[in-house]
Amino acid sequence: MKKYLFYVGIDVSKAKLDINILDSLTLKSEHFIIENSIKSISIFIKKLNKKIDSESALFCCENTGVYTNYLSTVLVNLYQDLWIVPAIEIKRSKGISRGKNDKTDAKDISYYSYRNIDKLKLFTLSSIDIQKLKILYTEREKMLKALLLIQTTKESKAFTNKIIFKEVSQVNQSLVKSIKNSISKIELKIKEVIKSNEQLSKQAQLIKSIPGLGEQTSVYLIIATKGFTAFKNWRQFACYSGVAPFEYSSGSSVKGRTRVNHMADKKMKSLLQMCAMTTLKYDPQLKEYYSKKKAEGKNSMLVLNNIRCKLISRVFAVIARETPYINTYKFAS
């Protein structure tokens, strides 16, 4: 493992970055505040490289979504090592603490990277097409939520004056039509991005060859896995998706049931649940498996979760094999 001499903890906010540079030899720290912009970050890194050896520094920050984009883009382009960690992991590693501010948060992040170097997973920037898909998919989700919210106006029809409701309804229908048109345009753009990229197009086709997995699930799988480069195997992705079961026991007195963890990609988990339900209609093999386990007295949600795991394993299998899914069940005697 690479030996770092400096651990740079960065607390990211919308307007500014609080930076703490920890010297691993003396454990002394320096604190800086800069603007959260590409220009300010670039200038700071170039000045920092004059003071310390850039190859011996590890930059670490919390995952704060889009606010991290400037920082990650600059550091990757300047070939600096960056580690982006879930905020909850850093929070739980701190132990008992009272109060907080950006300066101490930056210091905590630098100490986290220093103490947990064995967990290091360097950040890699997604391809442009994956970034496009992520933004487009996020916008589509916002549109769908807005559409559902606006369509709830229909519920008040029976309790509202007919003349008043008619006027409101006209405006409402216009908004619904506009949002539906926007959703269609976004979905068309998503298809264009995938079609223009030969690798992503092939991956999408391979995923959709599996019974129960459709257009939107294939797109989100590609986004979540960064084109199937972010996870080594299907088991890691099952854990990320919140469908991998974990034991819950301690000594001889605590014997809880095995269950999945709530920390997961909830969108992915939801899509996999819908896919598992769909496979019961279109996949005779999984339908027979479900009926068999139910007859054995297994809980229906447990069996469905097993099917979600099976679907993930099938996805990773067809991607690794680079051939469409073949249902061998129909050839069984």
C-alpha positions in Angstrom: 0.0 0.0 0.0 1.2 3.5 -0.8 2.7 5.4 2.0 1.3 9.0 2.4 3.1 11.7 4.4 0.2 14.3 4.3 -3.5 13.7 4.8 -5.7 16.5 3.5 -9.2 16.6 5.0 -11.7 18.8 3.1 -15.1 19.8 4.5 -17.2 20.7 1.4 -20.0 23.2 1.4 -21.8 25.1 -1.3 -19.7 28.3 -1.1 -16.4 27.3 0.5 -14.0 24.5 1.3 -12.4 24.1 4.7 -9.1 22.3 4.3 -7.0 20.7 7.0 -3.5 19.4 6.1 -2.2 16.8 8.6 1.5 16.0 8.7 1.7 12.2 9.5 5.2 12.6 11.0 4.5 15.4 13.5 0.7 15.2 13.6 0.5 19.0 13.2 -2.2 20.6 11.2 -2.7 23.6 9.0 -6.1 25.0 8.2 -7.2 26.9 5.1 -10.4 28.2 3.7 -11.0 28.7 -0.1 -13.9 29.3 -2.4 -15.6 26.2 -3.8 -14.8 26.9 -7.5 -12.6 25.3 -10.1 -10.3 28.4 -10.3 -9.8 28.6 -6.5 -9.2 24.9 -6.1 -6.7 24.8 -9.0 -4.7 27.7 -7.6 -4.6 26.2 -4.1 -3.4 22.8 -5.4 -0.7 24.3 -7.4 0.5 26.4 -4.4 0.3 23.3 -2.2 2.4 21.3 -4.6 5.2 23.8 -4.2 5.2 23.2 -0.4 4.8 19.4 -0.3 5.3 16.5 -2.6 2.0 16.0 -4.4 2.5 12.2 -4.7 2.7 11.8 -0.9 -0.6 13.6 -0.2 -4.0 11.9 0.1 -7.0 14.2 -0.3 -10.2 13.1 1.5 -13.7 14.5 1.7 -17.3 13.5 2.5 -19.7 12.7 -0.3 -21.9 15.8 -0.5 -23.3 15.2 -4.0 -22.9 18.0 -6.6 -21.0 20.2 -4.2 -18.1 17.8 -4.5 -18.0 18.0 -8.3 -15.5 20.9 -8.6 -13.1 19.4 -6.2 -13.2 15.9 -7.7 -12.8 17.2 -11.2 -9.8 19.3 -10.4 -8.0 16.7 -8.3 -8.6 13.9 -10.9 -7.3 16.1 -13.7 -4.2 17.0 -11.7 -3.6 13.3 -10.9 -4.0 13.7 -7.2 -5.2 10.8 -5.0 -8.8 11.5 -3.8 -10.9 9.4 -1.4 -14.6 10.3 -1.1 -16.2 8.7 2.0 -19.9 8.5 3.0 -20.6 11.2 5.6 -22.1 8.7 8.1 -18.9 6.6 8.1 -16.8 9.6 9.2 -19.5 10.6 11.7 -19.6 7.2 13.4 -15.8 7.0 13.4 -15.5 10.1 15.6 -16.9 8.5 18.7 -18.5 10.8 21.3 -18.3 14.4 20.2 -20.0 17.7 21.3 -20.7 20.5 18.9 -19.3 20.9 15.4 -18.0 23.5 12.9 -16.4 23.3 9.5 -12.9 23.7 10.8 -13.1 20.7 13.2 -15.0 18.7 10.5 -12.1 19.2 8.1 -9.7 18.1 10.9 -11.8 15.0 11.6 -11.8 14.0 8.0 -8.0 14.3 7.7 -7.6 12.1 10.9 -10.2 9.6 9.5 -8.1 9.1 6.3 -4.9 8.8 8.5 -6.3 6.2 10.8 -8.3 4.2 8.3 -5.9 4.0 5.4 -6.5 0.2 5.2 -10.0 1.0 3.9 -8.7 3.3 1.1 -10.6 3.3 -2.2 -9.4 5.9 -4.6 -12.0 7.9 -6.4 -12.3 7.7 -10.2 -14.2 10.1 -12.3 -17.1 8.5 -14.3 -17.1 8.8 -18.1 -18.9 11.8 -19.6 -21.8 9.6 -20.8 -22.3 8.1 -17.4 -22.4 11.6 -15.9 -24.9 12.7 -18.6 -27.1 9.6 -17.8 -27.0 10.4 -14.0 -28.1 14.0 -14.5 -30.8 13.1 -17.0 -32.1 10.3 -14.8 -32.2 12.6 -11.7 -34.2 15.2 -13.7 -36.6 12.4 -14.8 -37.2 11.4 -11.2 -37.9 15.1 -10.3 -40.4 15.3 -13.1 -42.2 12.2 -12.1 -42.5 13.4 -8.5 -43.9 16.8 -9.7 -46.3 14.9 -12.0 -47.7 12.8 -9.1 -48.0 15.9 -6.9 -49.9 17.9 -9.6 -52.2 15.0 -10.4 -53.5 14.9 -6.8 -55.7 17.9 -7.7 -58.2 15.3 -9.1 -58.9 14.1 -5.6 -60.5 17.5 -4.6 -63.0 17.4 -7.5 -65.8 16.0 -5.4 -65.3 18.6 -2.7 -64.9 21.7 -4.8 -67.3 24.0 -6.5 -67.7 22.8 -10.2 -67.0 26.2 -11.7 -63.9 26.8 -9.6 -62.6 23.3 -10.2 -63.1 23.6 -14.0 -60.8 26.7 -14.0 -58.2 25.1 -11.9 -58.4 21.8 -13.8 -57.6 23.6 -17.1 -54.4 25.0 -15.6 -53.6 21.6 -14.0 -54.1 19.7 -17.3 -51.8 22.1 -19.1 -49.1 21.5 -16.5 -49.5 17.7 -16.7 -49.2 17.8 -20.4 -46.1 20.0 -20.2 -44.4 17.7 -17.7 -45.3 14.6 -19.6 -43.7 16.1 -22.7 -40.6 17.0 -20.7 -40.3 13.4 -19.4 -40.6 12.0 -22.9 -37.8 14.4 -24.1 -35.6 13.3 -21.2 -36.2 9.6 -21.9 -35.4 10.2 -25.6 -32.2 11.9 -24.6 -31.2 9.0 -22.3 -31.8 6.6 -25.2 -29.6 8.8 -27.5 -26.7 8.8 -25.0 -26.8 5.1 -24.5 -27.1 4.4 -28.3 -24.1 6.7 -29.0 -21.9 4.7 -26.7 -21.2 1.2 -28.0 -20.3 -0.3 -24.7 -23.2 1.2 -22.8 -25.6 0.2 -25.6 -24.4 -3.4 -25.4 -24.6 -3.5 -21.6 -28.2 -2.2 -21.8 -29.2 -4.9 -24.3 -27.6 -7.6 -22.2 -29.4 -6.5 -19.0 -32.8 -6.3 -20.9 -32.3 -9.9 -22.1 -33.0 -11.0 -18.5 -36.8 -11.5 -17.9 -38.3 -8.8 -15.7 -35.6 -6.2 -16.3 -36.7 -3.2 -18.4 -35.5 0.1 -19.8 -35.3 2.2 -16.6 -33.8 -0.6 -14.5 -31.1 -1.2 -17.1 -30.2 2.6 -17.2 -30.0 2.9 -13.4 -27.9 -0.3 -13.1 -25.4 1.3 -15.6 -25.4 4.5 -13.6 -25.1 2.9 -10.2 -22.2 0.6 -11.3 -20.5 3.3 -13.4 -20.8 1.0 -16.4 -20.0 -2.0 -14.3 -16.6 -0.7 -13.2 -17.4 0.2 -9.5 -18.1 -3.3 -8.1 -15.9 -6.4 -8.3 -18.8 -8.9 -8.1 -22.5 -9.2 -7.7 -22.3 -9.7 -4.0 -20.7 -6.3 -3.4 -23.5 -4.7 -5.5 -26.2 -6.7 -3.6 -24.8 -5.2 -0.3 -24.8 -1.7 -1.9 -28.4 -2.3 -3.0 -29.6 -3.3 0.4 -30.6 -6.9 -0.5 -27.7 -8.8 1.0 -28.8 -10.5 4.3 -26.7 -10.1 7.5 -26.6 -12.1 10.7 -27.8 -10.4 13.9 -26.5 -12.2 17.0 -24.3 -11.8 20.0 -23.2 -14.5 22.5 -25.9 -16.9 23.6 -28.6 -14.5 24.5 -29.0 -12.3 21.3 -30.3 -14.4 18.4 -32.0 -12.0 16.0 -33.2 -13.0 12.6 -31.0 -12.5 9.6 -32.0 -9.3 7.8 -31.0 -6.8 5.2 -29.5 -3.4 6.3 -31.4 -0.1 5.8 -28.3 1.7 4.6 -28.6 1.1 0.8 -29.4 2.7 -2.5 -33.1 2.9 -2.0 -33.9 3.6 -5.6 -32.0 0.6 -6.7 -33.7 -1.5 -4.1 -37.1 -0.3 -5.2 -36.4 -1.1 -8.8 -35.2 -4.6 -8.0 -38.3 -5.2 -5.9 -40.6 -4.3 -8.9 -38.4 -6.5 -11.2 -38.7 -9.4 -8.7 -42.5 -9.1 -8.8 -42.5 -9.0 -12.6 -40.3 -12.1 -12.9 -43.0 -14.1 -11.1 -45.2 -13.5 -14.2 -42.7 -14.0 -17.0 -40.0 -16.3 -15.6 -41.3 -19.9 -15.0 -38.1 -20.9 -13.2 -38.3 -18.1 -10.6 -42.0 -18.6 -10.3 -41.5 -22.2 -9.4 -38.8 -21.3 -7.0 -41.2 -18.8 -5.3 -44.0 -21.3 -5.0 -41.6 -24.0 -3.7 -40.2 -21.7 -0.9 -43.7 -20.5 0.0 -44.9 -24.1 0.4 -41.9 -24.7 2.7 -43.3 -21.9 4.9 -40.8 -19.2 4.0 -41.8 -15.6 4.4 -42.8 -14.0 1.0 -40.6 -11.0 1.5 -37.6 -13.3 2.2 -38.2 -15.2 -1.0 -38.6 -12.1 -3.0 -35.3 -10.8 -1.6 -33.7 -14.0 -2.7 -35.1 -13.4 -6.2 -33.6 -9.9 -6.1 -30.2 -11.4 -5.4 -30.6 -13.9 -8.2 -31.5 -11.1 -10.6 -28.3 -9.2 -9.6 -26.2 -12.3 -10.1 -27.7 -12.8 -13.6 -27.0 -9.2 -14.5 -23.3 -9.5 -13.5 -23.1 -12.9 -15.2 -24.3 -11.6 -18.7 -22.1 -8.5 -18.4 -19.0 -10.6 -17.6 -19.9 -13.2 -20.3 -20.9 -10.6 -22.8 -23.7 -12.8 -24.1 -27.5 -12.4 -23.6 -29.3 -14.4 -20.9 -30.3 -17.9 -21.9 -33.1 -19.5 -19.9 -31.9 -23.1 -19.7 -35.0 -24.0 -17.6 -37.1 -24.6 -20.8 -34.6 -27.2 -22.0 -34.8 -29.2 -18.8 -36.6 -32.5 -19.2 
